[in-house]
Amino acid sequence: MSPRDVVITGMGIVSSLGEGVDAHWKALTAAKPAPVVDPERFAPYTIHPLPEIDWSQQIPRRGDQRQMETWQRLGTYAAGLALDDAGLKDDEALCSSMDMVVAAGGGERDETVDEAILNASLSRNDHDVLLNEKLTTELRPTLFLAQLSNLLAGNISIVHKVTGSSRTFMGEEGAGVSAIETAAARIRSGQSSHLLVGAAFQTEHSDMLLAYELAGFLHRENWKPVWQREGAQGGGVITGSGAAFLVLESREHAERRGREAYAAIGPVVSRRSRRKAAPLAGDLSAMLEALSLPEGPLMSISGASGAHEATVAEAEAMAAKGNIVPRAFSSLTGHLKEAQFPFAVALAALAVHHGKAFPAFDPEKEAAFDGKPEAVLATAVGYHCFEGMGVVTRA
């Protein structure tokens, strides 16, 4: 035990299952956890949509809400939930000295303008002139600001007064892994005493789905759990909208303000394997060995996306280890891209905090877990690239 142990003292999570830690614990520990899906809006692709959210609960000013796209509102909202949960929301002194690490992608495109440009290009050959015309007449200047990934961190600073240092990572699952890895390292090194870290992803926009489908990653048949999508039409990924933000503190800082922690973050490892050069399962096994995992049955909150190659490799690596019992939460929330690893860490912390394992999310492929989880493995193996793993333990 060290004063610089990294403990989780607040969590704000949102997905199709609801908002907040209590709603997710209830949904995921039901006798038969069930997904919330929308197979119609973007057919033939299924998504996991956001629940109804009263944004004013965490973003009181309507002007702030209007200038954010949905993904920024979602992240700012989840960050507010985390600060509330940690008892920091109204502590101006601690918020002003709080550092922040955010994982975020780009913003949402203006599909109406995109469509107008494409339609006009069918009857004109001067495409360079056409683009310049549309840039000056159709695109609102604020659209470019809303596209910037670091605007999510900026909005959190404005709305919640979190005004310490700020860092933003881009790069799908890898961004979320790097955000958690960096945040934990800052606390262990003494560079930060308390820190807000997390990510948000909004999939309910056709340009977001296009990014997956151009490479053939999207699942095309009816919903199935992630472990059962191999061999089905499409690439295996079903996306979801969601966000996860965590308040991390040094043990010393949390104890000084009398705050009980959900759990502690142990070692985190990351890697960008050359998947075409060597079997991915071997690299994942090496990462598991590097974590020095505890003996005996170990529950894993797996961020497996359903992408065929990556999901099969993760299943092989965990099976080879022999003692890992997976719970692939994307079966119920959808793939959350940048938020995948922060969400996995949050669910792992919930299991440790309650001293209770989640039931199988896929009873056909996931074994029962008996006993009280003292440590939980969290994973995020990128659907395309980048791999991350970490261990969450009792605080």
Secondary structure, DSSP 8 states (H G I E B T S, - for coil): --TT-EEEEEEEEEETTEESHHHHHHHHTSSS-----EEEEETTEEEE------GGGT---HHHHHTS-HHHHHHHHHHHHHHHHTT-TT-HHHHHT-EEEEE-------HHHHHHHHHHHTS-S-HHHHHHHHHHHTS-HHHHHHH-THHHHHHHHHHH---S-EEEE-SHHHHHHHHHHHHHHHHHHTS-SEEEEEEEE---SHHHHHHHHTTT-BB-SS---GGG-TTSSB-SB-EE-EEEEEEEEEHHHHHHTT---SEEEEEEEEE---TTTS-HHHHHHHHHHHTT--SS-EEEEE-----HHHHHHHHHHHHHHSSEEEEETHHHH-B-GGGHHHHHHHHHHHHHHHT-----SSTTTS----S--SEEEEEEE-SSS-EEEEEEE--
